[in-house]
């Protein structure tokens, strides 16, 4: 039983202190790297999806003949 408690405490500590990294690839193939905390992870996902949506929209409009 005590082994299970130690394992769960270790997992809890690891999850609590985990950090995420958001990479943004620029047109010149360089990267922008940003550290994201666990609490900002959902906001970072929303920002990434909005940027991807805008890029797809811009590419679609550029590909259509005028």
LUMKE-235877 format. One line per 10 residues: for each residue z, x, y of N, C-alpha, C. Coordinates in Angstrom, 1 decimal. Example, Ala and Ser with C-alpha at 12.3 -4.5 7.8 and 13.67 -1.06 7.14 Angstrom:
7.8 13.2 -5.7 7.8 12.3 -4.5 7.8 13.2 -3.3  7.1 12.8 -2.2 7.1 13.7 -1.1 7.9 12.9 0.0 .
***
This chain:
0.0 0.8 -1.2 0.0 0.0 0.0 0.0 0.9 1.3  0.8 1.9 1.3 0.8 2.8 2.4 -0.5 3.5 2.7  -1.2 3.8 1.6 -2.5 4.5 1.7 -3.5 3.5 2.5  -3.4 2.3 2.2 -4.3 1.3 2.8 -4.0 1.2 4.3  -2.7 1.2 4.6 -2.3 1.2 6.0 -2.8 2.4 6.8  -2.7 3.5 6.2 -3.1 4.8 6.9 -4.6 4.7 7.1  -5.4 4.3 6.1 -6.8 4.1 6.2 -7.2 3.2 7.3  -6.5 2.0 7.4 -6.8 1.0 8.4 -6.5 1.5 9.8  -5.4 2.3 9.9 -5.0 2.8 11.2 -6.0 3.9 11.6  -6.5 4.7 10.7 -7.5 5.7 11.0 -8.8 5.1 11.5 .
-9.2 4.0 10.8 -10.5 3.3 11.2 -10.3 2.6 12.5  -9.2 2.1 12.8 -8.9 1.5 14.1 -9.0 2.5 15.2  -8.4 3.6 15.0 -8.4 4.7 16.0 -9.9 5.1 16.2  -10.7 5.3 15.2 -12.0 5.7 15.3 -12.9 4.7 16.1  -12.7 3.4 15.8 -13.5 2.4 16.4 -13.1 2.3 17.9  -11.8 2.4 18.2 -11.3 2.3 19.5 -11.9 3.4 20.4  -12.0 4.6 19.9 -12.5 5.7 20.7 -13.9 6.0 20.6  -14.7 5.2 20.0 -16.1 5.5 19.8 -16.9 5.2 21.1  -17.9 6.0 21.4 -18.7 5.9 22.6 -20.2 5.8 22.1  -20.9 5.2 23.0 -22.4 5.0 22.7 -23.2 5.7 23.7 .
-24.4 6.1 23.4 -25.3 6.8 24.3 -26.5 6.0 24.4  -26.9 5.8 25.6 -28.2 5.1 25.9 -29.2 6.1 26.4  -30.3 6.1 25.7 -31.4 7.1 26.1 -32.5 6.3 26.7  -33.0 6.7 27.8 -34.2 6.1 28.4 -35.3 7.2 28.5  -36.4 6.9 27.9 -37.5 7.8 27.9 -38.4 7.5 29.1  -38.6 8.6 29.9 -39.5 8.4 31.1 -40.9 8.7 30.8  -41.8 8.4 31.7 -43.2 8.6 31.5 -43.6 10.1 31.2  -42.8 11.0 31.8 -43.1 12.5 31.6 -42.5 13.0 30.4  -42.1 12.1 29.4 -41.5 12.4 28.2 -40.1 13.1 28.3  -39.5 13.0 29.4 -38.1 13.4 29.6 -37.2 12.3 29.3 .
-35.9 12.6 29.0 -35.0 11.5 28.7 -33.9 11.4 29.8  -33.4 10.2 30.0 -32.2 10.0 30.8 -31.1 9.6 29.8  -30.0 10.3 29.8 -29.0 10.0 28.8 -27.7 9.5 29.6  -27.2 8.4 29.1 -26.0 7.8 29.7 -25.0 7.5 28.7  -23.7 7.9 28.9 -22.6 7.5 28.0 -22.2 6.1 28.3  -22.0 5.3 27.2 -21.6 3.9 27.4 -20.3 3.7 26.6  -19.3 3.1 27.2 -18.1 2.9 26.5 -18.3 1.6 25.6  -17.3 1.4 24.7 -17.4 0.3 23.8 -17.4 -1.0 24.6  -16.7 -1.0 25.7 -16.5 -2.3 26.5 -17.8 -2.6 27.3  -18.6 -1.6 27.5 -19.9 -1.9 28.3 -21.1 -2.0 27.3 .
-20.9 -1.9 26.0 -22.0 -1.9 25.1 -22.9 -3.1 25.2  -22.4 -4.3 25.4 -23.2 -5.5 25.5 -24.0 -5.5 26.8  -23.4 -5.1 27.9 -24.1 -5.0 29.1 -25.3 -4.0 29.0  -25.0 -2.9 28.3 -26.1 -1.9 28.2 -27.2 -2.5 27.3  -26.9 -3.3 26.3 -28.0 -3.9 25.5 -28.8 -4.9 26.4  -28.1 -5.6 27.2 -28.8 -6.5 28.1 -29.7 -5.8 29.1  -29.2 -4.7 29.6 -30.1 -3.9 30.6 -31.3 -3.3 29.9  -31.1 -2.8 28.7 -32.2 -2.3 27.9 -33.2 -3.3 27.6  -32.8 -4.5 27.2 -33.8 -5.6 26.9 -34.5 -6.0 28.1  -33.8 -6.1 29.3 -34.5 -6.5 30.5 -35.6 -5.4 30.9 .
-35.2 -4.2 30.8 -36.2 -3.1 31.1 -37.4 -3.2 30.2  -37.1 -3.4 28.9 -38.2 -3.5 27.9 -39.1 -4.7 28.2  -38.5 -5.8 28.5 -39.3 -7.0 28.9 -40.2 -6.7 30.1  -39.6 -6.1 31.1 -40.4 -5.8 32.3 -41.6 -4.9 32.0  -41.3 -3.9 31.2 -42.4 -2.9 30.8 -43.5 -3.6 30.1  -43.1 -4.5 29.1 -44.1 -5.2 28.3 -44.9 -6.1 29.3  -44.3 -6.7 30.2 -44.9 -7.6 31.2 -45.9 -6.8 32.0  -45.5 -5.7 32.5 -46.4 -4.8 33.3 -47.6 -4.4 32.5  -47.3 -3.9 31.3 -48.5 -3.5 30.5 -49.4 -4.6 30.2  -48.9 -5.8 29.9 -49.7 -7.0 29.6 -50.6 -7.3 30.8 .
-50.0 -7.3 32.0 -50.8 -7.6 33.3 -51.8 -6.6 33.6  -51.5 -5.3 33.3 -52.4 -4.2 33.5 -53.6 -4.3 32.6  -53.4 -4.7 31.4 -54.4 -4.8 30.4 -55.4 -5.9 30.6  -54.9 -7.0 31.2 -55.8 -8.2 31.5 -56.8 -7.9 32.6  -58.1 -8.2 32.3 -59.1 -8.0 33.4 -58.9 -9.0 34.5  -59.2 -8.5 35.7 -59.0 -9.3 36.9 -60.1 -10.3 37.1 .
***
